[in-house]
Amino acid sequence: MLFSDNVTVEDELCLKKLAVEKGLLMMGPDCGTAIINGVPLCFANAVRCGRIGLVGASGT
């Protein structure tokens, strides 16, 4: 996860390409909350698993 929102587009692209090469997912910039398949990453709220998934901009 890329926490900072002060990243140039060029740096973001470079980092995301590197993540793809390594078989990784990179989220961000300005990303600090995620729950993937019920597993909280970084900061996360307690939520019930269900059939609906939400993706939103920063400011959870």
C-alpha positions in Angstrom: 0.0 0.0 0.0 1.2 3.5 -0.8 0.1 5.7 2.0 1.3 9.0 0.7 -0.7 11.1 -1.8 2.4 13.2 -2.6 3.7 10.8 -5.3 4.3 11.8 -8.9 2.4 10.0 -11.6 5.7 8.7 -13.0 6.8 7.3 -9.6 3.4 5.7 -9.1 3.5 4.1 -12.5 7.0 2.8 -11.8 6.0 1.3 -8.5 2.9 -0.3 -9.9 4.8 -1.9 -12.8 7.4 -3.3 -10.3 4.5 -4.8 -8.2 3.1 -6.5 -11.3 6.5 -7.9 -12.2 6.6 -9.4 -8.7 3.1 -10.8 -8.9 1.9 -8.2 -6.2 -1.0 -5.8 -5.9 -0.2 -2.3 -5.1 -2.9 0.0 -3.9 -2.7 3.8 -3.6 -1.6 6.4 -3.5 -3.4 7.7 -0.4 -4.4 4.2 0.5 -4.4 2.9 4.1 -7.5 0.7 4.5 -8.3 -2.6 2.9 -10.0 -5.9 3.7 -9.3 -8.5 1.1 -11.1 -11.9 1.4 -11.9 -11.1 5.0 -8.3 -10.3 5.9 -7.7 -6.7 7.2 -4.6 -5.0 5.8 -3.2 -1.9 7.7 -6.1 0.0 9.2 -9.5 -1.8 9.0 -12.9 -1.8 10.6 -14.6 -4.9 11.9 -17.1 -5.9 9.3 -19.2 -9.0 8.5 -18.4 -11.0 5.4 -21.1 -10.9 2.8 -21.9 -10.9 -0.9 -21.4 -7.2 -1.5 -18.0 -5.6 -1.8 -17.3 -1.9 -1.7 -14.5 0.1 -3.2 -14.2 3.8 -2.3 -11.9 6.8 -2.3 -9.9 7.7 0.8 -11.9 8.8 3.8 -13.3 5.6 5.1 
